[in-house]
Amino acid sequence: MDNLNFDEPTRKELQTFIEREQAQSRYNSTVQNMTSMCWDKCVTGTPGNSFSRGEASCLANCVDRFLDASIFMTKTIQDQRARLQASQPETF
Amino acid sequence: MASRKEAFMNTIRNEIALSNAQELLNKTNEKCYAKCITKPGTSLSGSEETCLARCMDRYMEAFSIVSRSYQTRLARERDASA
């Protein structure tokens, strides 16, 4: 951006713009990853003209359960760490 | 200055949109090839083409279902923490 010679306020504005675009881009790649994973899990037959009721609800649930699982495992690790810290206070 | 700024922003927007579309297309190719072309022959058969066309539609639909659920979840988490 330096060699484009924008003035300071414009630079600030572009910085904000790029941060927003980057966030949007991260959102997009999360959706891409979850789509790939949930497709493998939920769409098992030959693709038809529409999703069956089971496939559609599996796809929707897949996202929520993936996030629940990730929150659960993060919490489990934190709890284990806390227990370890409580039992060996001198090493931390 | 304003038009140079706009041009810069549009370039960024276009590049991101293009890379998102490419990523989705690559994934769709990979998933639908795996699903529809189980035994590659000397050419694509009619039924393989039908399968590919449906599969593409379903993959895009899956993308939008996943995106919608994720958005709903994000909104719920935001409400819970607010």
Backbone of each chain as nested JSON, in Angstrom:
{
  "chains": [
    {"id": "A", "residues": [
      {"number": 1, "name": "MET", "atoms": {"N": [0.832, -1.207, 0.0], "CA": [0.0, 0.0, 0.0], "C": [0.866, 1.257, 0.0]}},
      {"number": 2, "name": "ASP", "atoms": {"N": [2.103, 1.137, 0.528], "CA": [2.971, 2.304, 0.677], "C": [3.241, 3.025, -0.635]}},
      {"number": 3, "name": "ASN", "atoms": {"N": [3.503, 2.234, -1.678], "CA": [3.876, 2.866, -2.937], "C": [2.677, 3.408, -3.73]}},
      {"number": 4, "name": "LEU", "atoms": {"N": [1.481, 3.287, -3.172], "CA": [0.316, 3.841, -3.864], "C": [0.085, 5.303, -3.478]}},
      {"number": 5, "name": "ASN", "atoms": {"N": [0.852, 5.788, -2.497], "CA": [0.787, 7.184, -2.102], "C": [-0.597, 7.682, -1.702]}},
      {"number": 6, "name": "PHE", "atoms": {"N": [-1.288, 6.937, -0.869], "CA": [-2.551, 7.435, -0.33], "C": [-2.262, 8.323, 0.858]}},
      {"number": 7, "name": "ASP", "atoms": {"N": [-3.128, 9.299, 1.097], "CA": [-2.91, 10.145, 2.278], "C": [-3.328, 9.379, 3.542]}},
      {"number": 8, "name": "GLU", "atoms": {"N": [-3.01, 9.955, 4.683], "CA": [-3.169, 9.237, 5.941], "C": [-4.614, 8.788, 6.225]}},
      {"number": 9, "name": "PRO", "atoms": {"N": [-5.622, 9.701, 6.099], "CA": [-7.007, 9.251, 6.36], "C": [-7.44, 8.124, 5.415]}},
      {"number": 10, "name": "THR", "atoms": {"N": [-7.021, 8.228, 4.159], "CA": [-7.384, 7.188, 3.194], "C": [-6.736, 5.856, 3.565]}},
      {"number": 11, "name": "ARG", "atoms": {"N": [-5.487, 5.932, 4.019], "CA": [-4.802, 4.718, 4.471], "C": [-5.559, 4.031, 5.597]}},
      {"number": 12, "name": "LYS", "atoms": {"N": [-5.998, 4.855, 6.561], "CA": [-6.743, 4.326, 7.704], "C": [-8.01, 3.639, 7.213]}},
      {"number": 13, "name": "GLU", "atoms": {"N": [-8.699, 4.331, 6.299], "CA": [-9.954, 3.796, 5.77], "C": [-9.712, 2.468, 5.057]}},
      {"number": 14, "name": "LEU", "atoms": {"N": [-8.63, 2.425, 4.267], "CA": [-8.326, 1.199, 3.531], "C": [-7.933, 0.065, 4.473]}},
      {"number": 15, "name": "GLN", "atoms": {"N": [-7.242, 0.441, 5.536], "CA": [-6.861, -0.55, 6.545], "C": [-8.111, -1.226, 7.122]}},
      {"number": 16, "name": "THR", "atoms": {"N": [-9.098, -0.388, 7.504], "CA": [-10.361, -0.913, 8.027], "C": [-11.062, -1.774, 6.985]}},
      {"number": 17, "name": "PHE", "atoms": {"N": [-11.057, -1.289, 5.765], "CA": [-11.685, -2.021, 4.665], "C": [-11.051, -3.407, 4.509]}},
      {"number": 18, "name": "ILE", "atoms": {"N": [-9.723, -3.447, 4.533], "CA": [-9.025, -4.721, 4.342], "C": [-9.281, -5.666, 5.508]}},
      {"number": 19, "name": "GLU", "atoms": {"N": [-9.301, -5.117, 6.721], "CA": [-9.599, -5.974, 7.872], "C": [-10.978, -6.597, 7.755]}},
      {"number": 20, "name": "ARG", "atoms": {"N": [-11.95, -5.794, 7.272], "CA": [-13.309, -6.309, 7.102], "C": [-13.34, -7.397, 6.033]}},
      {"number": 21, "name": "GLU", "atoms": {"N": [-12.634, -7.143, 4.948], "CA": [-12.597, -8.139, 3.867], "C": [-11.911, -9.431, 4.337]}},
      {"number": 22, "name": "GLN", "atoms": {"N": [-10.88, -9.278, 5.153], "CA": [-10.186, -10.458, 5.669], "C": [-11.095, -11.281, 6.578]}},
      {"number": 23, "name": "ALA", "atoms": {"N": [-11.889, -10.584, 7.403], "CA": [-12.828, -11.283, 8.286], "C": [-13.851, -12.041, 7.45]}},
      {"number": 24, "name": "GLN", "atoms": {"N": [-14.336, -11.375, 6.406], "CA": [-15.307, -11.99, 5.501], "C": [-14.701, -13.227, 4.824]}},
      {"number": 25, "name": "SER", "atoms": {"N": [-13.437, -13.108, 4.49], "CA": [-12.73, -14.185, 3.827], "C": [-12.532, -15.379, 4.765]}},
      {"number": 26, "name": "ARG", "atoms": {"N": [-12.247, -15.081, 6.03], "CA": [-12.113, -16.16, 7.029], "C": [-13.443, -16.856, 7.22]}},
      {"number": 27, "name": "TYR", "atoms": {"N": [-14.526, -16.062, 7.273], "CA": [-15.864, -16.641, 7.395], "C": [-16.101, -17.584, 6.226]}},
      {"number": 28, "name": "ASN", "atoms": {"N": [-15.776, -17.11, 5.03], "CA": [-15.994, -17.915, 3.832], "C": [-15.209, -19.225, 3.876]}},
      {"number": 29, "name": "SER", "atoms": {"N": [-13.963, -19.181, 4.313], "CA": [-13.235, -20.448, 4.292], "C": [-13.688, -21.39, 5.398]}},
      {"number": 30, "name": "THR", "atoms": {"N": [-14.198, -20.845, 6.518], "CA": [-14.801, -21.719, 7.526], "C": [-16.016, -22.431, 6.94]}},
      {"number": 31, "name": "VAL", "atoms": {"N": [-16.862, -21.676, 6.231], "CA": [-18.045, -22.284, 5.617], "C": [-17.626, -23.331, 4.572]}},
      {"number": 32, "name": "GLN", "atoms": {"N": [-16.577, -23.014, 3.804], "CA": [-16.084, -23.991, 2.81], "C": [-15.676, -25.296, 3.495]}},
      {"number": 33, "name": "ASN", "atoms": {"N": [-14.886, -25.171, 4.577], "CA": [-14.427, -26.365, 5.288], "C": [-15.568, -27.166, 5.877]}},
      {"number": 34, "name": "MET", "atoms": {"N": [-16.518, -26.464, 6.517], "CA": [-17.629, -27.175, 7.129], "C": [-18.522, -27.817, 6.064]}},
      {"number": 35, "name": "THR", "atoms": {"N": [-18.686, -27.139, 4.927], "CA": [-19.491, -27.727, 3.848], "C": [-18.866, -29.043, 3.393]}},
      {"number": 36, "name": "SER", "atoms": {"N": [-17.549, -29.031, 3.204], "CA": [-16.849, -30.226, 2.754], "C": [-17.015, -31.371, 3.758]}},
      {"number": 37, "name": "MET", "atoms": {"N": [-16.796, -31.047, 5.029], "CA": [-16.887, -32.052, 6.077], "C": [-18.311, -32.588, 6.224]}},
      {"number": 38, "name": "CYS", "atoms": {"N": [-19.289, -31.677, 6.217], "CA": [-20.674, -32.083, 6.438], "C": [-21.249, -32.8, 5.212]}},
      {"number": 39, "name": "TRP", "atoms": {"N": [-20.762, -32.436, 4.042], "CA": [-21.164, -33.143, 2.822], "C": [-20.758, -34.619, 2.934]}},
      {"number": 40, "name": "ASP", "atoms": {"N": [-19.516, -34.855, 3.324], "CA": [-19.044, -36.239, 3.465], "C": [-19.845, -37.002, 4.514]}},
      {"number": 41, "name": "LYS", "atoms": {"N": [-20.238, -36.319, 5.555], "CA": [-20.958, -36.977, 6.639], "C": [-22.43, -37.214, 6.318]}},
      {"number": 42, "name": "CYS", "atoms": {"N": [-23.048, -36.261, 5.63], "CA": [-24.512, -36.284, 5.494], "C": [-25.025, -36.752, 4.134]}},
      {"number": 43, "name": "VAL", "atoms": {"N": [-24.257, -36.527, 3.094], "CA": [-24.761, -36.866, 1.759], "C": [-24.102, -38.174, 1.328]}},
      {"number": 44, "name": "THR", "atoms": {"N": [-24.787, -39.273, 1.614], "CA": [-24.156, -40.57, 1.408], "C": [-24.565, -41.234, 0.095]}},
      {"number": 45, "name": "GLY", "atoms": {"N": [-25.771, -40.915, -0.403], "CA": [-26.246, -41.569, -1.623], "C": [-25.864, -40.803, -2.878]}},
      {"number": 46, "name": "THR", "atoms": {"N": [-26.406, -41.225, -4.011], "CA": [-26.241, -40.498, -5.269], "C": [-27.07, -39.217, -5.196]}},
      {"number": 47, "name": "PRO", "atoms": {"N": [-26.494, -38.072, -5.585], "CA": [-27.246, -36.815, -5.473], "C": [-28.527, -36.818, -6.304]}},
      {"number": 48, "name": "GLY", "atoms": {"N": [-29.625, -36.416, -5.699], "CA": [-30.902, -36.37, -6.4], "C": [-31.268, -34.946, -6.783]}},
      {"number": 49, "name": "ASN", "atoms": {"N": [-32.54, -34.751, -7.153], "CA": [-32.996, -33.418, -7.539], "C": [-33.175, -32.48, -6.366]}},
      {"number": 50, "name": "SER", "atoms": {"N": [-33.256, -33.043, -5.174], "CA": [-33.28, -32.202, -3.975], "C": [-32.751, -33.041, -2.825]}},
      {"number": 51, "name": "PHE", "atoms": {"N": [-32.415, -32.39, -1.716], "CA": [-31.978, -33.14, -0.545], "C": [-33.169, -33.814, 0.094]}},
      {"number": 52, "name": "SER", "atoms": {"N": [-32.959, -34.987, 0.659], "CA": [-34.027, -35.596, 1.445], "C": [-34.124, -34.795, 2.738]}},
      {"number": 53, "name": "ARG", "atoms": {"N": [-35.236, -34.974, 3.447], "CA": [-35.409, -34.257, 4.706], "C": [-34.26, -34.586, 5.678]}},
      {"number": 54, "name": "GLY", "atoms": {"N": [-33.893, -35.863, 5.681], "CA": [-32.809, -36.299, 6.572], "C": [-31.472, -35.648, 6.234]}},
      {"number": 55, "name": "GLU", "atoms": {"N": [-31.162, -35.553, 4.932], "CA": [-29.895, -34.941, 4.524], "C": [-29.865, -33.457, 4.896]}},
      {"number": 56, "name": "ALA", "atoms": {"N": [-30.966, -32.764, 4.617], "CA": [-31.002, -31.327, 4.901], "C": [-30.849, -31.056, 6.395]}},
      {"number": 57, "name": "SER", "atoms": {"N": [-31.538, -31.848, 7.245], "CA": [-31.413, -31.578, 8.676], "C": [-30.05, -32.027, 9.188]}},
      {"number": 58, "name": "CYS", "atoms": {"N": [-29.504, -33.097, 8.598], "CA": [-28.148, -33.52, 8.975], "C": [-27.149, -32.396, 8.7]}},
      {"number": 59, "name": "LEU", "atoms": {"N": [-27.252, -31.741, 7.542], "CA": [-26.329, -30.658, 7.196], "C": [-26.431, -29.5, 8.185]}},
      {"number": 60, "name": "ALA", "atoms": {"N": [-27.666, -29.146, 8.54], "CA": [-27.854, -28.041, 9.478], "C": [-27.327, -28.422, 10.869]}},
      {"number": 61, "name": "ASN", "atoms": {"N": [-27.654, -29.632, 11.334], "CA": [-27.177, -30.095, 12.648], "C": [-25.658, -30.222, 12.684]}},
      {"number": 62, "name": "CYS", "atoms": {"N": [-25.1, -30.638, 11.558], "CA": [-23.659, -30.881, 11.458], "C": [-22.851, -29.657, 11.884]}},
      {"number": 63, "name": "VAL", "atoms": {"N": [-23.302, -28.482, 11.454], "CA": [-22.608, -27.242, 11.811], "C": [-22.658, -27.002, 13.318]}},
      {"number": 64, "name": "ASP", "atoms": {"N": [-23.863, -27.1, 13.888], "CA": [-24.013, -26.843, 15.314], "C": [-23.259, -27.858, 16.165]}},
      {"number": 65, "name": "ARG", "atoms": {"N": [-23.325, -29.133, 15.772], "CA": [-22.635, -30.155, 16.564], "C": [-21.128, -30.023, 16.438]}},
      {"number": 66, "name": "PHE", "atoms": {"N": [-20.65, -29.623, 15.245], "CA": [-19.199, -29.433, 15.093], "C": [-18.72, -28.347, 16.057]}},
      {"number": 67, "name": "LEU", "atoms": {"N": [-19.49, -27.247, 16.114], "CA": [-19.105, -26.152, 17.0], "C": [-19.223, -26.567, 18.461]}},
      {"number": 68, "name": "ASP", "atoms": {"N": [-20.306, -27.302, 18.806], "CA": [-20.448, -27.813, 20.173], "C": [-19.264, -28.69, 20.547]}},
      {"number": 69, "name": "ALA", "atoms": {"N": [-18.894, -29.599, 19.626], "CA": [-17.787, -30.513, 19.89], "C": [-16.498, -29.732, 20.114]}},
      {"number": 70, "name": "SER", "atoms": {"N": [-16.288, -28.708, 19.309], "CA": [-15.063, -27.944, 19.442], "C": [-15.035, -27.156, 20.758]}},
      {"number": 71, "name": "ILE", "atoms": {"N": [-16.198, -26.607, 21.157], "CA": [-16.282, -25.9, 22.44], "C": [-16.07, -26.878, 23.601]}},
      {"number": 72, "name": "PHE", "atoms": {"N": [-16.698, -28.067, 23.484], "CA": [-16.575, -29.089, 24.524], "C": [-15.117, -29.497, 24.742]}},
      {"number": 73, "name": "MET", "atoms": {"N": [-14.416, -29.732, 23.626], "CA": [-13.034, -30.2, 23.742], "C": [-12.106, -29.119, 24.27]}},
      {"number": 74, "name": "THR", "atoms": {"N": [-12.373, -27.872, 23.859], "CA": [-11.587, -26.763, 24.398], "C": [-11.771, -26.663, 25.907]}},
      {"number": 75, "name": "LYS", "atoms": {"N": [-13.036, -26.805, 26.347], "CA": [-13.354, -26.724, 27.769], "C": [-12.697, -27.882, 28.523]}},
      {"number": 76, "name": "THR", "atoms": {"N": [-12.741, -29.072, 27.941], "CA": [-12.123, -30.242, 28.581], "C": [-10.633, -30.019, 28.811]}},
      {"number": 77, "name": "ILE", "atoms": {"N": [-9.974, -29.499, 27.801], "CA": [-8.535, -29.238, 27.932], "C": [-8.258, -28.184, 28.997]}},
      {"number": 78, "name": "GLN", "atoms": {"N": [-9.102, -27.148, 29.015], "CA": [-8.929, -26.103, 30.033], "C": [-9.111, -26.668, 31.436]}},
      {"number": 79, "name": "ASP", "atoms": {"N": [-10.141, -27.554, 31.598], "CA": [-10.392, -28.16, 32.901], "C": [-9.214, -29.018, 33.344]}},
      {"number": 80, "name": "GLN", "atoms": {"N": [-8.689, -29.803, 32.402], "CA": [-7.547, -30.663, 32.726], "C": [-6.351, -29.834, 33.164]}},
      {"number": 81, "name": "ARG", "atoms": {"N": [-6.137, -28.752, 32.457], "CA": [-5.033, -27.858, 32.78], "C": [-5.211, -27.241, 34.166]}},
      {"number": 82, "name": "ALA", "atoms": {"N": [-6.467, -26.854, 34.454], "CA": [-6.765, -26.247, 35.75], "C": [-6.532, -27.256, 36.879]}},
      {"number": 83, "name": "ARG", "atoms": {"N": [-6.951, -28.531, 36.627], "CA": [-6.753, -29.569, 37.647], "C": [-5.267, -29.82, 37.881]}},
      {"number": 84, "name": "LEU", "atoms": {"N": [-4.525, -29.841, 36.793], "CA": [-3.086, -30.07, 36.882], "C": [-2.415, -28.937, 37.658]}},
      {"number": 85, "name": "GLN", "atoms": {"N": [-2.835, -27.731, 37.368], "CA": [-2.273, -26.565, 38.054], "C": [-2.583, -26.604, 39.546]}},
      {"number": 86, "name": "ALA", "atoms": {"N": [-3.81, -27.067, 39.884], "CA": [-4.225, -27.134, 41.286], "C": [-3.425, -28.185, 42.039]}},
      {"number": 87, "name": "SER", "atoms": {"N": [-3.079, -29.291, 41.339], "CA": [-2.36, -30.366, 42.018], "C": [-0.852, -30.114, 42.101]}},
      {"number": 88, "name": "GLN", "atoms": {"N": [-0.328, -29.31, 41.205], "CA": [1.117, -29.018, 41.239], "C": [1.34, -27.511, 41.19]}},
      {"number": 89, "name": "PRO", "atoms": {"N": [0.925, -26.803, 42.222], "CA": [0.997, -25.34, 42.157], "C": [2.427, -24.816, 42.018]}},
      {"number": 90, "name": "GLU", "atoms": {"N": [3.417, -25.571, 42.561], "CA": [4.781, -25.034, 42.573], "C": [5.428, -25.014, 41.187]}},
      {"number": 91, "name": "THR", "atoms": {"N": [4.946, -25.865, 40.271], "CA": [5.574, -25.909, 38.952], "C": [5.036, -24.836, 38.012]}},
      {"number": 92, "name": "PHE", "atoms": {"N": [3.991, -24.11, 38.432], "CA": [3.439, -23.093, 37.517], "C": [3.618, -21.68, 38.039]}}
    ]},
    {"id": "B", "residues": [
      {"number": 1, "name": "MET", "atoms": {"N": [-8.06, 11.032, -6.278], "CA": [-7.77, 10.246, -5.087], "C": [-8.904, 9.274, -4.79]}},
      {"number": 2, "name": "ALA", "atoms": {"N": [-10.153, 9.814, -4.839], "CA": [-11.316, 8.98, -4.528], "C": [-11.432, 7.83, -5.53]}},
      {"number": 3, "name": "SER", "atoms": {"N": [-11.178, 8.127, -6.788], "CA": [-11.351, 7.088, -7.79], "C": [-10.231, 6.048, -7.703]}},
      {"number": 4, "name": "ARG", "atoms": {"N": [-9.025, 6.513, -7.285], "CA": [-7.937, 5.565, -7.116], "C": [-8.224, 4.628, -5.936]}},
      {"number": 5, "name": "LYS", "atoms": {"N": [-8.831, 5.232, -4.904], "CA": [-9.215, 4.448, -3.727], "C": [-10.259, 3.402, -4.124]}},
      {"number": 6, "name": "GLU", "atoms": {"N": [-11.277, 3.87, -4.866], "CA": [-12.331, 2.951, -5.312], "C": [-11.738, 1.816, -6.142]}},
      {"number": 7, "name": "ALA", "atoms": {"N": [-10.814, 2.169, -7.025], "CA": [-10.203, 1.156, -7.888], "C": [-9.456, 0.121, -7.049]}},
      {"number": 8, "name": "PHE", "atoms": {"N": [-8.744, 0.618, -6.048], "CA": [-8.002, -0.264, -5.149], "C": [-8.945, -1.22, -4.424]}},
      {"number": 9, "name": "MET", "atoms": {"N": [-10.055, -0.656, -3.887], "CA": [-11.025, -1.475, -3.156], "C": [-11.683, -2.495, -4.072]}},
      {"number": 10, "name": "ASN", "atoms": {"N": [-11.994, -2.06, -5.278], "CA": [-12.631, -2.994, -6.216], "C": [-11.705, -4.141, -6.59]}},
      {"number": 11, "name": "THR", "atoms": {"N": [-10.42, -3.814, -6.76], "CA": [-9.446, -4.869, -7.074], "C": [-9.429, -5.915, -5.965]}},
      {"number": 12, "name": "ILE", "atoms": {"N": [-9.368, -5.432, -4.72], "CA": [-9.352, -6.352, -3.574], "C": [-10.631, -7.191, -3.545]}},
      {"number": 13, "name": "ARG", "atoms": {"N": [-11.783, -6.516, -3.688], "CA": [-13.071, -7.225, -3.668], "C": [-13.122, -8.303, -4.74]}},
      {"number": 14, "name": "ASN", "atoms": {"N": [-12.707, -7.917, -5.963], "CA": [-12.752, -8.868, -7.073], "C": [-11.847, -10.065, -6.839]}},
      {"number": 15, "name": "GLU", "atoms": {"N": [-10.655, -9.789, -6.317], "CA": [-9.72, -10.891, -6.094], "C": [-10.247, -11.862, -5.062]}},
      {"number": 16, "name": "ILE", "atoms": {"N": [-10.851, -11.321, -4.004], "CA": [-11.41, -12.187, -2.969], "C": [-12.593, -12.989, -3.511]}},
      {"number": 17, "name": "ALA", "atoms": {"N": [-13.464, -12.311, -4.263], "CA": [-14.628, -13.007, -4.832], "C": [-14.173, -14.119, -5.778]}},
      {"number": 18, "name": "LEU", "atoms": {"N": [-13.155, -13.822, -6.574], "CA": [-12.645, -14.812, -7.514], "C": [-12.055, -16.009, -6.777]}},
      {"number": 19, "name": "SER", "atoms": {"N": [-11.296, -15.738, -5.726], "CA": [-10.67, -16.847, -5.019], "C": [-11.709, -17.683, -4.273]}},
      {"number": 20, "name": "ASN", "atoms": {"N": [-12.764, -17.032, -3.743], "CA": [-13.854, -17.8, -3.12], "C": [-14.549, -18.694, -4.136]}},
      {"number": 21, "name": "ALA", "atoms": {"N": [-14.84, -18.133, -5.307], "CA": [-15.533, -18.896, -6.342], "C": [-14.67, -20.066, -6.806]}},
      {"number": 22, "name": "GLN", "atoms": {"N": [-13.358, -19.818, -6.943], "CA": [-12.462, -20.891, -7.362], "C": [-12.391, -22.008, -6.345]}},
      {"number": 23, "name": "GLU", "atoms": {"N": [-12.352, -21.619, -5.073], "CA": [-12.287, -22.621, -4.01], "C": [-13.533, -23.491, -4.014]}},
      {"number": 24, "name": "LEU", "atoms": {"N": [-14.7, -22.827, -4.168], "CA": [-15.956, -23.582, -4.202], "C": [-16.006, -24.511, -5.412]}},
      {"number": 25, "name": "LEU", "atoms": {"N": [-15.54, -24.007, -6.552], "CA": [-15.542, -24.82, -7.767], "C": [-14.612, -26.028, -7.639]}},
      {"number": 26, "name": "ASN", "atoms": {"N": [-13.427, -25.79, -7.076], "CA": [-12.487, -26.904, -6.873], "C": [-13.065, -27.978, -5.972]}},
      {"number": 27, "name": "LYS", "atoms": {"N": [-13.679, -27.545, -4.882], "CA": [-14.294, -28.483, -3.939], "C": [-15.42, -29.255, -4.618]}},
      {"number": 28, "name": "THR", "atoms": {"N": [-16.258, -28.522, -5.36], "CA": [-17.377, -29.159, -6.047], "C": [-16.863, -30.224, -7.017]}},
      {"number": 29, "name": "ASN", "atoms": {"N": [-15.828, -29.875, -7.779], "CA": [-15.231, -30.848, -8.706], "C": [-14.776, -32.099, -7.984]}},
      {"number": 30, "name": "GLU", "atoms": {"N": [-14.048, -31.886, -6.905], "CA": [-13.499, -33.005, -6.137], "C": [-14.603, -33.902, -5.582]}},
      {"number": 31, "name": "LYS", "atoms": {"N": [-15.617, -33.27, -4.942], "CA": [-16.682, -34.048, -4.303], "C": [-17.534, -34.773, -5.336]}},
      {"number": 32, "name": "CYS", "atoms": {"N": [-17.858, -34.079, -6.422], "CA": [-18.781, -34.67, -7.399], "C": [-18.079, -35.705, -8.272]}},
      {"number": 33, "name": "TYR", "atoms": {"N": [-16.799, -35.513, -8.494], "CA": [-16.055, -36.537, -9.226], "C": [-16.037, -37.815, -8.396]}},
      {"number": 34, "name": "ALA", "atoms": {"N": [-15.768, -37.656, -7.112], "CA": [-15.727, -38.819, -6.219], "C": [-17.071, -39.541, -6.196]}},
      {"number": 35, "name": "LYS", "atoms": {"N": [-18.15, -38.76, -6.209], "CA": [-19.477, -39.354, -6.086], "C": [-19.991, -39.943, -7.399]}},
      {"number": 36, "name": "CYS", "atoms": {"N": [-19.723, -39.27, -8.492], "CA": [-20.391, -39.636, -9.749], "C": [-19.541, -40.502, -10.683]}},
      {"number": 37, "name": "ILE", "atoms": {"N": [-18.232, -40.342, -10.635], "CA": [-17.386, -41.112, -11.558], "C": [-16.685, -42.198, -10.744]}},
      {"number": 38, "name": "THR", "atoms": {"N": [-17.395, -43.288, -10.536], "CA": [-16.838, -44.316, -9.66], "C": [-15.857, -45.207, -10.418]}},
      {"number": 39, "name": "LYS", "atoms": {"N": [-16.09, -45.353, -11.734], "CA": [-15.205, -46.181, -12.554], "C": [-14.992, -45.469, -13.878]}},
      {"number": 40, "name": "PRO", "atoms": {"N": [-13.913, -44.676, -13.998], "CA": [-13.73, -43.862, -15.204], "C": [-13.67, -44.71, -16.479]}},
      {"number": 41, "name": "GLY", "atoms": {"N": [-14.531, -44.411, -17.441], "CA": [-14.524, -45.125, -18.719], "C": [-13.829, -44.303, -19.784]}},
      {"number": 42, "name": "THR", "atoms": {"N": [-14.044, -44.624, -21.051], "CA": [-13.37, -43.902, -22.131], "C": [-13.98, -42.53, -22.382]}},
      {"number": 43, "name": "SER", "atoms": {"N": [-15.236, -42.315, -21.942], "CA": [-15.835, -40.98, -21.999], "C": [-16.885, -40.881, -20.899]}},
      {"number": 44, "name": "LEU", "atoms": {"N": [-17.372, -39.643, -20.652], "CA": [-18.423, -39.488, -19.644], "C": [-19.718, -40.053, -20.19]}},
      {"number": 45, "name": "SER", "atoms": {"N": [-20.411, -40.854, -19.4], "CA": [-21.693, -41.372, -19.856], "C": [-22.79, -40.362, -19.545]}},
      {"number": 46, "name": "GLY", "atoms": {"N": [-23.945, -40.565, -20.162], "CA": [-25.074, -39.679, -19.914], "C": [-25.463, -39.663, -18.446]}},
      {"number": 47, "name": "SER", "atoms": {"N": [-25.445, -40.837, -17.834], "CA": [-25.865, -40.881, -16.435], "C": [-24.821, -40.223, -15.524]}},
      {"number": 48, "name": "GLU", "atoms": {"N": [-23.551, -40.307, -15.927], "CA": [-22.527, -39.603, -15.145], "C": [-22.722, -38.092, -15.24]}},
      {"number": 49, "name": "GLU", "atoms": {"N": [-23.07, -37.617, -16.439], "CA": [-23.309, -36.18, -16.603], "C": [-24.514, -35.72, -15.796]}},
      {"number": 50, "name": "THR", "atoms": {"N": [-25.575, -36.518, -15.808], "CA": [-26.754, -36.187, -15.005], "C": [-26.375, -36.102, -13.537]}},
      {"number": 51, "name": "CYS", "atoms": {"N": [-25.614, -37.1, -13.093], "CA": [-25.171, -37.136, -11.691], "C": [-24.342, -35.89, -11.363]}},
      {"number": 52, "name": "LEU", "atoms": {"N": [-23.403, -35.531, -12.239], "CA": [-22.552, -34.358, -12.003], "C": [-23.371, -33.078, -11.893]}},
      {"number": 53, "name": "ALA", "atoms": {"N": [-24.345, -32.929, -12.802], "CA": [-25.171, -31.718, -12.795], "C": [-25.971, -31.61, -11.499]}},
      {"number": 54, "name": "ARG", "atoms": {"N": [-26.58, -32.724, -11.094], "CA": [-27.341, -32.708, -9.828], "C": [-26.427, -32.47, -8.644]}},
      {"number": 55, "name": "CYS", "atoms": {"N": [-25.291, -33.156, -8.664], "CA": [-24.34, -33.042, -7.559], "C": [-23.875, -31.595, -7.366]}},
      {"number": 56, "name": "MET", "atoms": {"N": [-23.602, -30.9, -8.49], "CA": [-23.19, -29.494, -8.394], "C": [-24.254, -28.647, -7.703]}},
      {"number": 57, "name": "ASP", "atoms": {"N": [-25.519, -28.864, -8.144], "CA": [-26.614, -28.125, -7.513], "C": [-26.697, -28.414, -6.02]}},
      {"number": 58, "name": "ARG", "atoms": {"N": [-26.57, -29.699, -5.674], "CA": [-26.678, -30.079, -4.264], "C": [-25.508, -29.52, -3.451]}},
      {"number": 59, "name": "TYR", "atoms": {"N": [-24.303, -29.499, -4.065], "CA": [-23.152, -28.994, -3.296], "C": [-23.323, -27.507, -2.975]}},
      {"number": 60, "name": "MET", "atoms": {"N": [-23.818, -26.764, -3.985], "CA": [-24.078, -25.325, -3.762], "C": [-25.164, -25.147, -2.702]}},
      {"number": 61, "name": "GLU", "atoms": {"N": [-26.169, -26.034, -2.753], "CA": [-27.242, -25.96, -1.759], "C": [-26.681, -26.262, -0.363]}},
      {"number": 62, "name": "ALA", "atoms": {"N": [-25.827, -27.293, -0.288], "CA": [-25.21, -27.634, 0.995], "C": [-24.419, -26.435, 1.526]}},
      {"number": 63, "name": "PHE", "atoms": {"N": [-23.691, -25.755, 0.635], "CA": [-22.927, -24.573, 1.033], "C": [-23.848, -23.522, 1.648]}},
      {"number": 64, "name": "SER", "atoms": {"N": [-25.006, -23.32, 1.033], "CA": [-25.877, -22.271, 1.575], "C": [-26.576, -22.71, 2.865]}},
      {"number": 65, "name": "ILE", "atoms": {"N": [-26.875, -24.013, 3.002], "CA": [-27.444, -24.508, 4.268], "C": [-26.427, -24.324, 5.401]}},
      {"number": 66, "name": "VAL", "atoms": {"N": [-25.177, -24.709, 5.118], "CA": [-24.122, -24.6, 6.129], "C": [-23.888, -23.138, 6.497]}},
      {"number": 67, "name": "SER", "atoms": {"N": [-23.839, -22.268, 5.488], "CA": [-23.634, -20.851, 5.74], "C": [-24.754, -20.274, 6.605]}},
      {"number": 68, "name": "ARG", "atoms": {"N": [-25.987, -20.663, 6.291], "CA": [-27.146, -20.174, 7.063], "C": [-27.075, -20.644, 8.517]}},
      {"number": 69, "name": "SER", "atoms": {"N": [-26.798, -21.948, 8.731], "CA": [-26.724, -22.457, 10.108], "C": [-25.6, -21.786, 10.883]}},
      {"number": 70, "name": "TYR", "atoms": {"N": [-24.479, -21.559, 10.192], "CA": [-23.344, -20.944, 10.865], "C": [-23.682, -19.512, 11.277]}},
      {"number": 71, "name": "GLN", "atoms": {"N": [-24.357, -18.795, 10.372], "CA": [-24.762, -17.423, 10.683], "C": [-25.717, -17.375, 11.87]}},
      {"number": 72, "name": "THR", "atoms": {"N": [-26.688, -18.307, 11.869], "CA": [-27.659, -18.381, 12.966], "C": [-26.932, -18.63, 14.28]}},
      {"number": 73, "name": "ARG", "atoms": {"N": [-25.96, -19.562, 14.231], "CA": [-25.21, -19.894, 15.439], "C": [-24.388, -18.701, 15.932]}},
      {"number": 74, "name": "LEU", "atoms": {"N": [-23.714, -18.029, 14.995], "CA": [-22.911, -16.869, 15.376], "C": [-23.765, -15.796, 16.028]}},
      {"number": 75, "name": "ALA", "atoms": {"N": [-24.972, -15.594, 15.466], "CA": [-25.874, -14.59, 16.026], "C": [-26.305, -14.993, 17.431]}},
      {"number": 76, "name": "ARG", "atoms": {"N": [-26.553, -16.299, 17.631], "CA": [-26.977, -16.784, 18.947], "C": [-25.858, -16.602, 19.976]}},
      {"number": 77, "name": "GLU", "atoms": {"N": [-24.613, -16.944, 19.563], "CA": [-23.473, -16.795, 20.481], "C": [-23.255, -15.322, 20.843]}},
      {"number": 78, "name": "ARG", "atoms": {"N": [-23.465, -14.451, 19.849], "CA": [-23.31, -13.012, 20.113], "C": [-24.344, -12.531, 21.121]}},
      {"number": 79, "name": "ASP", "atoms": {"N": [-25.6, -12.984, 20.945], "CA": [-26.675, -12.605, 21.875], "C": [-26.374, -13.106, 23.271]}},
      {"number": 80, "name": "ALA", "atoms": {"N": [-25.851, -14.357, 23.356], "CA": [-25.587, -14.965, 24.651], "C": [-24.491, -14.22, 25.403]}},
      {"number": 81, "name": "SER", "atoms": {"N": [-23.498, -13.732, 24.661], "CA": [-22.381, -13.056, 25.325], "C": [-22.644, -11.571, 25.528]}},
      {"number": 82, "name": "ALA", "atoms": {"N": [-23.67, -11.046, 24.874], "CA": [-23.975, -9.608, 24.994], "C": [-24.701, -9.286, 26.309]}}
    ]}
  ]
}
